[in-house]
């Protein structure tokens, strides 16, 4: 029996295939992903133990568990575990992505040019990546929103909204990957350097875990256990900007990915990335990108189609 991890449109976009399947507390028996898809497990409670080849993999919550398409992991034990499984093909993130492409020598250049995800934790086979406290709530929320969008399919944008929430999860996965010291490569501009100062690290993780909310400098400083003056000095030294400027930069970074790889309405992207009104979003976006969100979406999609043979 061939297992297909896909989601098919019902009422809206009937018959549309999204190359993703999101399940809560899947039994994880007879995992069949080899040559088919990746598997991301978001472990929120308990422990999971797997075996891949001769390697034993043990994950304790909260953590990401990452498997690529080169082998079928075998569940060895499960201890009071609660988790969500996301089976996905890379083309769910971008239709142009394939297993061959993401392992190509020039993929890093393509990913930088077109803002495509590197999926390095999967390719590098770093199976277990801890989730920090400041990111946990946002990740848990995004996972649940994604699952609901794919299951309920409330409107024509169900696949795009599912992808948008998955992008948020992948962005945070890559951040955790960078912070444990594996993900940084100075030759790749988008790779994540480690942040040595623990207070600054807490501030950055708080921003990246709460960017969709109405947070202030006081919120950031208090959650990092540092005063405003010291936080500003650390941010200026490390990033050349203030905490609020970093927040706005990060919101725009996430918004750009949503605009490039989904058809989610701009007003929804504005809301998801922490802007109270579309007008405010448009103004801030133009300050950062020298174009409106609509112009940016049109241009980026057009350029990607030219690069990838009009796909």
Secondary structure, DSSP 8 states (H G I E B T S, - for coil): ------EE-SSTTTT-EESEEEEES----S---TTT-EEEEEEEEEEEEEEETTEEEEEESSEEEEE-TT---EEEEEEEEEEEEEEE-GGGT-TT--HHHHTSTTHHHHHHHHT----HHHHTT--EEE--HHHHHHHHHHHHHHHHHHHH--STTHHHHHHHHHHHHHHHHHHHHHHTTSS--TTSTTS------HHHHHHHHHHHHHTTS---HHHHHHHHT--HHHHHHHHHHHHSS-HHHHHHHHHHHHHHHHHHH----HHHHHHHTT-SSHHHHHHHHHHHHSS-HHHHHHHHHHHHHHHTTT-
